[in-house]
Amino acid sequence: MSILPPVLPFDDSRRLTGSNLYFDGAGAVLETVIVMPDDALLAGWRARVEFARHALGWADAAIVVRRHIGGAALAIGAPIDQLFSATEVNEWAWLATLADASVDAGMHAPGHPAAWDEDSALHTLRAFADAERRPGLRALVQAAEARGLTVLIDDDVFSIGEGTGACCWPLTQLPAIEAVPWAVLHDIPVALVTGSNGKTTTVRLLAAMARAHGWHAGHSCTDGVFVDGHAIGAGDFSGPAGARVVLRHPQVEAAVLETARGGMLRRGIAVQRANVAVVTNVSDDHFGEYGIHDLDGLAMVKLAVARVLGSDGLLVLNADDAVLVRQADGLSVPLAWFALDDAHPLLRAQREQGRSTCGMREGRLRLFHQGADHDLGAVMQMPLSFAGSAIYNIANIAAAALGAMALGIPADTIASVLARFGETHADNPGRLQHWQFGALQVFVDYAHNPEGLRGLLQVATKSLNNGHLGLVLGQAGNREDADIRELAAVAASFDPQRVVLKDIEGFMRGRVSGEVAHILRDELLHQGTPANALIECLDELDAVRGLLAWAHDGDVLVLPTHGAQARQAVVALLVGLQLANWRAGMPLP
């Protein structure tokens, strides 16, 4: 039985299976719990990493320290078949450095390299490395890279190529290089979409454009994995696992992959190359996880997608986002910019240099690409824009248009999709869905952070005349208290007459039931929301039913709904009410 100290001197230690925040390629990263470790400790760690890698016969690779207010991320590059061993090397190097500096790090043995005995540690590390080493895997990866082909590896499966050009093998039954059918393997067009808000909408819109272009398109997002618009997997697939499912599907000819912050930080980016990557925006969210504590740190994570864009790829960025504009100065990949106003100074400057842009001009969406100016239609007539009031969706539309053009989709095809996408609830489920029951209006959206909620409420309250605003409010448990309070402050600023506080099933993430609701309630009261306007109903569906029962004609209800099952149930309820010609004040079924 392994005896570990109750508190280790690192918060997390994990493999990085692809390009990441710290460097190109695979490796491992460790998050220290020592606030601002000094230069001597970091130098000792680095020296031990170099010593261990030399002893194990690994080639030189990146060694990166990223300091932050909670400590430091210590990242090391490693061979693709040595990633578990790399985590052991990283942990040993840090523990041994702390022990040498007389910092009480506790025991980290048996079963792990001994921090107090270098010879014993090397014996253990060599045993780990020998057990994990797969020369055949490394040779196949090198052969695929020499041919410009993507390689995907998980714990069970190895594949070369993508979509219709992919071939898969069990990791325990790798083929000889000469047995690989190289002639039929190929990659497919790939788009990555990341950002704080609007990722899923942009992914769905890009995928619809790819299908309209005639491709069998696959996409992955927070709602699942889809091929030609049909679900083949449900759940949050916005990380590397979802990307692998899409890219290994034998019918897929083009892929659009939601690439969330969490997946990039935990494992890195799934693919080695992409044709285009979109960063929709950066806003306060998920602070405190994996050493990310501010907007600049979060932007660095999002912009890691640039690492998989070659010289012929395109990085699509939001010119209305000051953080992205500032950090783009350090990027060497080709850039395209979108903004709400086509006359934005950055867009004008880009066009003067012959670079791609997209924005609104006199109410129409204009896309400039390869010297040609394309009119994509009147924005108010695009269903996703909600008659021009959904400003954040107009930004998503512009981003998707640039992404589609980078994939080679013609402007006419892009315009035709923009003219119809969003007409039905099935186009963009869970995102700015709107129902009207007489004079009562109901909005369902994923709005999961303060900026997303603000955008949703701005759209919804434009429909509010003399009625009342009702809101269901909850938050995922892995947000810091300050982030939860900020969400409540945004809600309070719109003066709701009823707020129903809920839990989010599947998103408790360490919080006890009712804990988040208590924080939200406390901040709402602090912001001046009357106590009699606040109702606690922790079940998401029951919270929605309670708000519907409270509503009157002329009211506007805003229902940010997050749990997959709850959202399906809420949508089913609203569809049923619509079919039954239900009106406010009538009994609910």
C-alpha positions, -999 to +999 in steps of 0.1 A: +000+000+000+014+034-010+019+058+018+014+094+006+015+126+027-020+141+034-010+172+014+015+169-015+036+199-024+019+201-058-017+206-067-019+186-099+004+165-121-007+154-155+002+143-190+000+167-220-008+147-250-006+175-276+004+211-282-006+232-252-002+265-233+035+259-226+050+244-258+044+225-290+041+188-286+036+163-258+049+162-222+038+167-186+030+196-162+030+200-125+012+228-106+031+238-074+013+249-042+042+271-031+033+307-038+059+322-060+087+296-057+121+313-057+147+311-085+169+287-066+141+261-063+132+264-099+168+261-110+171+229-089+140+215-104+152+223-139+186+207-133+171+175-120+147+173-150+177+176-174+196+150-154+167+125-154+160+130-191+197+124-200+197+093-178+166+079-196+179+087-231+153+112-240+161+139-265+162+175-253+128+192-252+111+222-238+113+230-201+089+258-192+081+277-159+049+297-159+046+317-127+012+329-114-002+342-082-009+307-068+025+292-075+040+280-108+033+255-136+063+234-143+061+219-178+084+195-196+084+181-231+088+143-234+086+115-260+050+105-269+055+070-255+069+083-221+042+106-208+033+087-176+070+085-169+073+122-176+049+129-148+071+108-125+102+126-136+085+160-130+072+151-096+106+136-085+125+166-097+103+189-077+101+168-045+139+161-046+145+199-050+123+207-020+140+180+001+174+193-008+163+228+003+150+213+036+114+220+027+092+194+043+075+178+013+065+146+031+072+111+018+064+102-018+070+064-017+069+035-020+059+031-057+074+064-067+110+076-071+126+084-038+131+121-033+159+115-008+180+089-028+191+097-063+203+063-072+171+047-060+151+073-079+169+066-112+163+029-107+126+035-103+124+060-132+142+036-155+118+008-146+088+031-154+103+043-187+112+007-198+077-005-190+061+023-209+084+025-239+069+016-273+095+020-301+069+009-327+046+037-317+073+063-319+084+050-353+048+051-366+043+087-354+075+098-371+065+080-403+031+097-402+046+131-395+070+127-424+039+123-447+021+152-432-006+131-415-023+136-382-018+110-355-044+105-327-036+085-296-056+077-265-053+050-239-067+023-262-065+033-299-039+047-323-050+063-356-034+079-386-052+103-409-086+119-403-122+112-412-125+094-446-087+091-446-082+076-412-072+041-401-073+029-365-055+001-346-057-011-310-027+004-291-017-032-282-017-043-319+003-016-338+011-024-374+046-025-389+053+007-409+052-012-442+018-026-433+001+008-430-020+016-461-003+050-466-018+055-501-054+058-488-046+079-456-052+116-456-063+145-434-095+165-439-103+202-435-104+210-397-116+241-379-111+247-342-134+271-322-125+284-287-134+314-266-153+322-234-188+327-250-203+317-283-182+286-290-211+262-296-231+285-317-201+293-339-193+255-342-229+247-352-230+275-377-196+265-393-208+229-394-240+239-412-219+258-438-197+228-443-227+206-449-242+232-473-209+231-492-215+194-498-192+179-472-202+152-447-194+173-417-187+162-381-186+185-351-181+183-314-193+207-287-206+209-252-238+191-262-222+160-279-207+147-311-226+150-344-221+138-380-242+155-406-262+171-378-272+137-362-260+130-327-237+100-323-227+109-287-243+130-259-226+150-232-198+176-230-174+167-259-156+200-261-122+185-253-098+161-270-120+130-266-148+146-287-123+157-314-110+121-317-145+107-321-152+132-350-118+128-366-119+090-366-154+087-380-151+071-414-178+093-431-165+127-420-150+149-448-147+181-427-145+187-389-155+216-367-142+211-332-151+231-301-119+234-282-125+244-246-101+258-221-103+229-198-093+203-224-064+224-236-051+228-200-057+192-190-043+174-220-035+199-248-049+202-283-060+170-299-047+177-334-013+185-348-026+209-375-058+228-384-068+249-414-085+276-392-090+284-356-115+309-342-112+327-308-146+343-302-138+364-271-122+363-237-142+371-205-140+364-168-146+327-162-130+296-146-104+317-128-084+298-102-081+266-121-047+253-135-029+285-126-052+308-146-062+339-125-068+367-150-080+376-185-044+377-199-038+342-186-071+330-200-063+346-234-030+328-235-048+295-231-073+303-259-045+315-282-027+282-278-047+271-308-023+291-329+003+264-323-014+240-347-019+265-375+007+263-402+018+292-425-012+284-447-037+283-417-057+313-404-064+325-369-097+344-366-099+369-338-123+394-323-112+430-329-137+442-303-118+422-276-090+444-262-072+415-246-071+395-278-059+426-298-031+432-273-019+396-272-021+391-310+010+412-314+031+383-303+016+358-328+034+347-360+005+330-378-018+346-404-046+366-388-081+375-398-102+399-377-140+404-372-159+432-354-194+445-351-184+476-371-167+470-405-151+505-401-132+494-370-096+508-374-080+474-370-102+460-398-095+489-421-058+485-415-060+447-422-078+453-455-052+478-466-027+450-462-049+425-481-059+405-450-093+390-443-120+408-422-157+406-415-180+432-399-213+452-404-215+481-428-248+499-432-267+470-416-251+444-439-224+418-432-194+424-453-166+399-457-133+408-473-111+379-484-083+376-509-090+411-523-127+405-528-155+423-508-185+400-503-220+412-492-234+383-470-268+399-465-288+421-441-279+413-405-315+420-392-328+393-415-304+367-402-324+346-377-294+342-353-292+380-349-327+381-334-337+411-356-303+426-349-307+427-311-284+397-303-252+416-306-231+387-294-246+364-321-237+390-347-201+386-336-205+348-338-219+351-373-189+372-385-165+348-369-181+318-385-182+335-419-144+341-418-138+305-406-159+291-435-141+312-460-108+299-447-120+264-453-127+272-489-165+275-486-179+301-512-194+334-501-228+325-517-230+293-496-221+312-464-248+338-472-274+312-478-268+295-445-268+328-426-302+336-441-318+306-426-298+292-397-317+297-365-352+297-380-360+265-360-351+255-325-333+224-338-306+246-355-291+259-322-306+240-293-301+256-259-288+289-273-311+319-275-342+298-280-374+319-279-410+309-272-441+332-270-472+322-252-497+351-259-479+381-244-455+360-223-421+356-237-396+329-227-359+327-235-337+296-230-300+299-232-268+283-219-255+316-205-229+303-180-209+333-170-214+370-163-208+382-198-230+356-213-258+363-189-255+401-196-258+395-233-289+373-229-306+397-205-300+426-229-317+408-257-346+395-235-354+428-218-358+446-251-391+427-253-401+439-219-428+467-218-450+469-187-444+433-176-420+418-151-387+400-155-383+365-141-350+346-140-337+312-131-302+315-118-275+290-110-238+284-115-213+256-117-196+247-085-160+250-097-163+288-100-147+309-073-171+327-049-162+360-065-172+347-099-205+335-085-212+368-069-204+386-102-230+365-119-256+376-093-246+412-096-252+411-134-287+396-127-295+422-101-285+450-125-315+441-147-340+445-117-357+411-119-390+408-100-385+371-094-352+351-092-354+313-087-321+299-074-311+264-085-284+238-084-270+225-118-271+187-118-238+173-130-220+206-124-218+206-085-180+200-088-172+198-051-200+221-038-228+208-015-264+211-027-276+247-021-242+262-015-240+281-048-277+292-044-268+306-009-239+327-024-261+340-052-289+349-028-264+368-005-251+388-034-285+396-048-296+409-015-264+429-012-272+444-047-307+455-035-329+427-049-359+424-025-359+393-003-394+384-014-382+383-050-359+354-042-371+318-043-349+287-038-358+257-059-327+236-065-341+213-092-337+229-126-369+217-141-389+225-110-374+259-109-386+265-145-421+252-137-423+274-107-414+305-127-439+296-154-466+293-128-457+327-114-457+345-148-484+368-162-491+381-197-465+407-207-437+392-185-404+380-198-388+348-184-351+341-189-341+305-183-303+298-184-304+260-184-273+239-182-277+203-173-282+183-205-312+163-191-327+194-175-324+213-208-341+186-227-369+184-202-374+222-202-375+223-240-399+194-241-421+212-216-421+244-236-428+226-269-457+208-252-471+240-238-469+256-272-488+227-288-514+229-261-519+266-267-510+273-231-512+308-217-499+325-186-522+318-156-534+284-170-525+253-150-493+236-160-495+200-171 
